[in-house]
Amino acid sequence: MSNADLSYTYFPEDYRWSHGILIGLNAAPWGGAEIGEVHRIGLRLRAHLGDDAAWFREWAREAGTVEQTGRTLLAEGRRASAATYLLRAANYYHVGERFLQPKPEGLDAYRRGVECFRDAAKIMRRPRIEHVEIPYEGATLPGILVHAEPLPGRTGAVPAVVFFDGFDITKEIQYFKGVPDLVARGIACLIVDGPGNGESVRSRGLYLHHETERYGTAAYEYLANRPEFDPKRIGVMAISLGGYYAPRAAAFEQRFACCIAWGAQWDYWQTWKNRFDRLDRGNLPSLSVPWQHLLWIFNAGTREEAMQKLEGFRLDGVVQKITCPFLLVHGEGDEQIPLALAQKCFDAVGSKHKTMKVFTREEGGYHHCQIDNVSVGVAYMWDWLETVLITRQQPLRA
């Protein structure tokens, strides 16, 4: 798959940069971006293609401008408008920080993004957003709990979904992947920075490990112990590398009512073996961030040490244990995880009620985790969740 095959390629010569622009831009339907602001960033970057320091600088520059406008509006008492600016600033700070290696250089901008989102949440009327801490093995995991909006004629405890990050995303970025639309359907969403992601790795020293069920159970029990949520209607989902996280969590924590893998995984050790082989031959694989990110989230000093830690990231022998309704969503032209691997994973899933949705070029959502059209991806997933968790009918078929 060549870079030119991306449905929207802002930087035709660079897959990673084009993918990064789309992460920023496709947040727009849910308040995380404005096309004119993202275009300003892109125009300033065209003379600096591949320079990740410039990438960080220009996203942080735009984020700072947008944040300052938001702070000024807040000081003037214009809370609703201020919230819209602060949400966009949060997304821009985090999109800009993703490429930096080593990470400490961008931590101030990352924290400003967290603070912008937190401050926006405090003044937004809807949806109602609560920042929470989830007890986990003597520590806590940071989460954003987006409350379900009430549905006419429905009372009592509501369903909820735990939403984990992927390889290189933050809970703040995750919010802009359709979560406001999900909660409008009456399903709450707990977005969690698990070990190796977001605040957990940047501020708390919680590094990635393969036993997702350890923090999956922690998130499930946090929601189940709150009276506003129905313990029998709590699902789990995750994106990209989360195509490993969510199935692993559902396989070993069988109180989850359903599972969505937004993008497939199968053998993540082999995926990275193939990537490193290509790098060693001088061929750049399609990566969403620099490969050194892998070492950082494992706290590994070498590629060899990281590969050892990847040994557990295999789903064969795991997904066979899944019993709840299961949905796998994949793009036909996914440049990072081939469709054949998605099919292999889906075929092995043990659930009697499982669905695989493959998005084609013609309908959009053709690329990795529907990066070219997030709206069609989330509409399908939220329809599926609504069917499983609210009407309790048989899951949708592709």
Secondary structure in CASP SS format (residue, H / E / C, confidence):
PFRMAT SS
TARGET T0000
AUTHOR 0000-0000-0000
METHOD secondary structure of the structure
MODEL  1
M C 1.00
S C 1.00
N H 1.00
A H 1.00
D H 1.00
L C 1.00
S C 1.00
Y C 1.00
T C 1.00
Y C 1.00
F C 1.00
P C 1.00
E C 1.00
D C 1.00
Y H 1.00
R H 1.00
W H 1.00
S H 1.00
H H 1.00
G H 1.00
I H 1.00
L H 1.00
I H 1.00
G H 1.00
L H 1.00
N C 1.00
A C 1.00
A H 1.00
P H 1.00
W H 1.00
G C 1.00
G C 1.00
A C 1.00
E C 1.00
I H 1.00
G H 1.00
E H 1.00
V H 1.00
H H 1.00
R H 1.00
I H 1.00
G H 1.00
L H 1.00
R H 1.00
L H 1.00
R H 1.00
A H 1.00
H H 1.00
L C 1.00
G C 1.00
D C 1.00
D H 1.00
A H 1.00
A H 1.00
W H 1.00
F H 1.00
R H 1.00
E H 1.00
W H 1.00
A H 1.00
R H 1.00
E H 1.00
A H 1.00
G H 1.00
T H 1.00
V H 1.00
E H 1.00
Q H 1.00
T H 1.00
G H 1.00
R H 1.00
T H 1.00
L H 1.00
L H 1.00
A H 1.00
E C 1.00
G C 1.00
R C 1.00
R H 1.00
A H 1.00
S H 1.00
A H 1.00
A H 1.00
T H 1.00
Y H 1.00
L H 1.00
L H 1.00
R H 1.00
A H 1.00
A H 1.00
N H 1.00
Y H 1.00
Y H 1.00
H H 1.00
V H 1.00
G H 1.00
E H 1.00
R C 1.00
F C 1.00
L C 1.00
Q C 1.00
P C 1.00
K H 1.00
P H 1.00
E H 1.00
G H 1.00
L H 1.00
D H 1.00
A H 1.00
Y H 1.00
R H 1.00
R H 1.00
G H 1.00
V H 1.00
E H 1.00
C H 1.00
F H 1.00
R H 1.00
D H 1.00
A H 1.00
A H 1.00
K H 1.00
I H 1.00
M C 1.00
R C 1.00
R C 1.00
P C 1.00
R C 1.00
I E 1.00
E E 1.00
H E 1.00
V E 1.00
E E 1.00
I E 1.00
P E 1.00
Y E 1.00
E C 1.00
G C 1.00
A E 1.00
T E 1.00
L E 1.00
P E 1.00
G E 1.00
I E 1.00
L E 1.00
V E 1.00
H C 1.00
A C 1.00
E C 1.00
P C 1.00
L C 1.00
P C 1.00
G C 1.00
R C 1.00
T C 1.00
G C 1.00
A C 1.00
V E 1.00
P E 1.00
A E 1.00
V E 1.00
V E 1.00
F E 1.00
F E 1.00
D C 1.00
G C 1.00
F C 1.00
D C 1.00
I C 1.00
T C 1.00
K H 1.00
E H 1.00
I H 1.00
Q H 1.00
Y H 1.00
F C 1.00
K C 1.00
G C 1.00
V H 1.00
P H 1.00
D H 1.00
L H 1.00
V H 1.00
A H 1.00
R C 1.00
G C 1.00
I C 1.00
A E 1.00
C E 1.00
L E 1.00
I E 1.00
V E 1.00
D C 1.00
G C 1.00
P C 1.00
G C 1.00
N C 1.00
G H 1.00
E H 1.00
S H 1.00
V H 1.00
R H 1.00
S C 1.00
R C 1.00
G C 1.00
L C 1.00
Y C 1.00
L C 1.00
H C 1.00
H C 1.00
E C 1.00
T H 1.00
E H 1.00
R H 1.00
Y H 1.00
G H 1.00
T H 1.00
A H 1.00
A H 1.00
Y H 1.00
E H 1.00
Y H 1.00
L H 1.00
A H 1.00
N C 1.00
R C 1.00
P C 1.00
E C 1.00
F E 1.00
D E 1.00
P E 1.00
K E 1.00
R E 1.00
I E 1.00
G E 1.00
V E 1.00
M E 1.00
A E 1.00
I E 1.00
S C 1.00
L C 1.00
G H 1.00
G H 1.00
Y H 1.00
Y H 1.00
A H 1.00
P H 1.00
R H 1.00
A H 1.00
A H 1.00
A H 1.00
F H 1.00
E C 1.00
Q C 1.00
R C 1.00
F C 1.00
A C 1.00
C C 1.00
C E 1.00
I E 1.00
A E 1.00
W E 1.00
G C 1.00
A C 1.00
Q C 1.00
W C 1.00
D E 1.00
Y H 1.00
W H 1.00
Q H 1.00
T H 1.00
W H 1.00
K H 1.00
N H 1.00
R H 1.00
F H 1.00
D H 1.00
R H 1.00
L H 1.00
D H 1.00
R C 1.00
G C 1.00
N C 1.00
L C 1.00
P C 1.00
S C 1.00
L C 1.00
S C 1.00
V C 1.00
P C 1.00
W C 1.00
Q H 1.00
H H 1.00
L H 1.00
L H 1.00
W H 1.00
I H 1.00
F H 1.00
N C 1.00
A C 1.00
G C 1.00
T C 1.00
R H 1.00
E H 1.00
E H 1.00
A H 1.00
M H 1.00
Q H 1.00
K H 1.00
L H 1.00
E H 1.00
G H 1.00
F C 1.00
R E 1.00
L C 1.00
D C 1.00
G C 1.00
V C 1.00
V H 1.00
Q H 1.00
K H 1.00
I C 1.00
T C 1.00
C C 1.00
P C 1.00
F E 1.00
L E 1.00
L E 1.00
V E 1.00
H E 1.00
G E 1.00
E C 1.00
G C 1.00
D C 1.00
E C 1.00
Q C 1.00
I C 1.00
P C 1.00
L H 1.00
A H 1.00
L H 1.00
A H 1.00
Q H 1.00
K H 1.00
C H 1.00
F H 1.00
D H 1.00
A H 1.00
V C 1.00
G C 1.00
S C 1.00
K C 1.00
H C 1.00
K E 1.00
T E 1.00
M E 1.00
K E 1.00
V E 1.00
F E 1.00
T C 1.00
R C 1.00
E C 1.00
E C 1.00
G C 1.00
G C 1.00
Y C 1.00
H C 1.00
H H 1.00
C H 1.00
Q H 1.00
I C 1.00
D C 1.00
N C 1.00
V H 1.00
S H 1.00
V H 1.00
G H 1.00
V H 1.00
A H 1.00
Y H 1.00
M H 1.00
W H 1.00
D H 1.00
W H 1.00
L H 1.00
E H 1.00
T H 1.00
V H 1.00
L H 1.00
I H 1.00
T H 1.00
R C 1.00
Q C 1.00
Q C 1.00
P C 1.00
L C 1.00
R C 1.00
A C 1.00
END
